Amino acid sequence: MNLIYSALALFAFAGFAVTAKGADPEFGKEISRNNWEIATRFEDNVQCAGGHVLVGGKLKVEFDVHTRDDGRKVVVPKTIEMNGNKFLPKDASNGVGATGPVPLTFRVDRVEVDDLSFFGRSGSMVIRIFFVSNHNGVNTAQGDISPGNTFTFRAVYKRVEWEWNDNHAVKQFYYFRRGGVNGEQKFVDARCP
């Protein structure tokens, strides 16, 4: 029993330590009961995307109530399962895109959900948004970094969380953009596939 309480206290303290050291949250907006949208904006440099990328738009996430094997009800994002991986439905990412070195724009190929975990009336996950380039046109005079080639990268949101009430309605949905002292720990970044 003491071990459980110690683990709970440690978990609560660890969460507080991150926010107390200047975590920078991005809060979602409720569209309707258990339907939320959240901004995806951030900037990063990633070699496989040709350099500096700017991600923008809003990701829509719908939540549903599921009963676990132990009889406990939890609120989870609606996903599609394929080949053992979970993905948000295609229309969830319709408002998301990215730009890179001129003349590159990126569209979303898929949005993967991973590391689902629950604690009390809250959940957390990692979201990976996979981007594919669309050329605005091949123009070497404008400095097209590789005329006609396709570039891909993924945006990784490492700490996406939500909380629900007694009626299983989501009351908060957020992720952390930066954390730690002076923002040296990144909770969101761009990576090569």
C-alpha positions in Angstrom: 0.0 0.0 0.0 2.8 2.4 0.9 4.5 1.6 -2.4 1.4 2.6 -4.3 1.1 5.9 -2.5 4.9 6.6 -3.0 4.5 5.9 -6.7 1.5 8.3 -6.9 3.4 11.0 -5.0 6.4 10.6 -7.3 4.2 10.8 -10.4 2.5 13.9 -9.1 5.8 15.5 -8.2 7.4 14.7 -11.5 4.5 16.3 -13.4 4.7 19.4 -11.2 8.5 19.6 -11.6 8.1 19.9 -15.4 5.5 22.6 -15.3 7.2 24.4 -12.4 10.4 24.7 -14.5 8.8 26.7 -17.3 6.9 24.1 -19.5 5.2 25.9 -22.3 1.7 24.3 -22.9 -0.4 24.6 -26.0 -4.1 24.2 -25.0 -6.8 22.8 -27.3 -10.2 24.1 -27.9 -13.4 22.2 -27.4 -15.6 22.0 -30.5 -18.3 19.8 -29.0 -18.5 17.1 -26.3 -15.3 15.1 -26.7 -14.3 16.7 -30.0 -11.3 19.0 -29.7 -8.9 20.8 -31.9 -5.4 21.9 -31.1 -2.8 24.1 -32.8 0.2 22.2 -34.3 2.5 25.2 -34.7 6.2 25.0 -34.2 9.5 25.6 -36.1 12.5 23.4 -36.4 15.4 22.4 -38.7 15.5 19.0 -40.2 17.9 17.8 -42.9 15.5 15.4 -44.7 13.0 18.2 -45.2 15.6 20.4 -46.7 16.2 22.7 -43.7 14.0 25.0 -41.7 10.3 23.9 -41.5 7.3 25.7 -40.1 4.3 23.4 -39.0 0.9 25.0 -38.7 -2.8 24.4 -38.6 -5.1 22.6 -36.2 -5.4 18.9 -35.6 -8.9 17.6 -34.7 -9.1 14.8 -32.2 -12.3 13.0 -31.2 -12.4 11.1 -27.9 -14.5 8.1 -27.0 -15.2 6.1 -23.8 -13.8 2.6 -23.7 -14.1 -0.1 -21.0 -10.9 -1.8 -20.2 -10.5 -5.5 -19.3 -10.5 -4.6 -15.6 -13.9 -2.9 -16.0 -12.5 0.7 -15.6 -13.7 3.3 -18.1 -11.2 5.5 -19.8 -11.4 8.2 -22.4 -9.3 7.5 -25.5 -8.8 9.2 -28.9 -10.6 7.6 -31.7 -8.1 5.8 -33.9 -7.9 3.4 -36.8 -5.7 0.3 -36.3 -3.5 -0.9 -39.2 -0.7 -3.4 -39.0 -0.5 -3.1 -35.2 -0.2 0.7 -35.3 -2.9 3.3 -34.3 -3.7 6.3 -36.5 -6.0 9.2 -36.2 -8.7 9.2 -39.0 -7.5 11.0 -42.2 -9.9 13.9 -41.7 -8.4 14.7 -38.3 -5.4 16.3 -40.1 -7.2 18.2 -42.8 -6.2 21.6 -41.3 -2.5 20.7 -40.8 0.4 21.5 -43.1 4.0 22.7 -43.2 6.3 24.8 -45.3 9.9 24.4 -45.9 12.7 26.0 -48.0 11.2 27.7 -51.1 9.2 26.4 -52.9 8.3 23.4 -50.7 5.0 22.8 -49.0 4.1 19.7 -47.0 0.9 17.8 -46.6 0.1 15.2 -44.0 0.5 11.6 -45.0 -0.7 10.1 -41.7 -0.9 10.8 -38.0 0.3 8.0 -35.7 -0.7 7.7 -32.0 1.6 5.8 -29.7 2.4 5.2 -26.0 -1.2 5.5 -24.7 -1.2 5.5 -20.9 -3.8 6.4 -18.2 -3.6 7.7 -14.7 -6.8 8.4 -12.7 -9.0 10.5 -15.0 -6.2 11.6 -17.4 -4.5 10.1 -20.4 -1.3 10.8 -22.4 0.1 9.8 -25.7 2.7 10.6 -28.3 1.5 11.9 -31.7 3.7 11.6 -34.8 2.6 13.6 -37.9 4.2 12.3 -41.1 4.7 15.0 -43.8 5.3 14.6 -47.5 6.4 17.5 -49.7 4.4 19.1 -52.5 6.4 21.3 -54.8 5.0 24.6 -55.7 6.8 24.3 -59.0 10.4 23.6 -60.0 12.2 26.9 -60.2 16.0 26.6 -59.8 16.2 30.4 -60.1 14.4 30.6 -56.7 16.9 28.2 -55.2 14.9 24.9 -55.3 17.1 22.7 -53.2 16.5 19.6 -55.2 14.3 20.1 -58.3 11.5 17.6 -58.5 12.5 15.5 -55.5 10.1 14.5 -52.7 11.0 15.3 -49.1 9.5 13.7 -46.0 9.8 14.3 -42.2 7.8 13.7 -39.1 6.7 16.1 -36.3 6.8 14.4 -32.9 4.6 15.7 -30.1 6.0 13.7 -27.1 3.7 14.8 -24.3 0.1 15.1 -25.3 -2.3 14.9 -22.4 -6.0 15.2 -21.7 -8.3 15.1 -18.6 -11.9 14.1 -18.2 -14.6 14.5 -15.6 -17.0 12.0 -13.9 -19.2 12.0 -16.9 -16.3 11.0 -19.2 -16.3 14.4 -21.0 -12.8 15.7 -21.8 -12.3 19.0 -19.9 -8.7 19.7 -21.0 -6.5 18.7 -24.0 -2.9 20.0 -24.3 0.7 19.3 -25.1 3.9 20.8 -24.1 6.1 22.7 -26.6 9.1 23.4 -24.4 10.1 22.6 -20.9 13.0 22.6 -18.5 15.2 25.5 -17.6 15.5 28.0 -20.5 13.5 25.6 -22.7 16.4 23.2 -23.4 14.2 20.1 -23.3 11.9 19.9 -26.3 8.6 18.1 -26.2 8.0 18.8 -29.9 10.5 18.5 -32.7 10.9 17.5 -36.3 12.8 14.3 -37.3 13.7 12.4 -40.3 11.4 9.4 -40.9 
